[in-house]
Amino acid sequence: MARQYHKEDFLEIPEAIRVWFGSEEATNAIGAILENFSIPPETRRKIPEAIWKLETKQIPPEAFTETLKEGVGVEREKALEIARALYNTLLL
């Protein structure tokens, strides 16, 4: 279950991570994943929202895939594939 966001959560994120996730490169990478998985325009914003919730500790890492599943409206397996793509593209 998501917890409420607090400004302090954002301030606790190391600056390098804040800069990376706000970068054009990360934005373009997320956009490519959205295209690759044919995410409908009306739910595209749910992926960056899920990343934000994870980044600010509103959800625990183990809830990320379920958050994607519910937000984007995909089956669990597709949510896992999206999560793997995000991980491989943004974090490795």
URDA-V436312 format. One line per field, one symbol per residue. ss: DSSP state (H for helix, E for strand, L for the rest). psi: psi as a letter, one per 40 degrees, with the letter a starting at -180 (. if undefined). A space follows every 10 residues. Layout:
ss=???
psi=???
This chain:
ss=LLLLLLHHHH HHLLHHHHHH HLLHHHHHHH HHHHHHLLLL HHHLHHHHHH HHHHHLLLLL HHHHHHHHHH HHHLLHHHHH HHHHHHHHHH HL
psi=hiiihidddd dehidddddd eeiddddddd ddddddefhi deededdddd dddddefdii deeddddddd ddfiiddddd dddddddddd e.
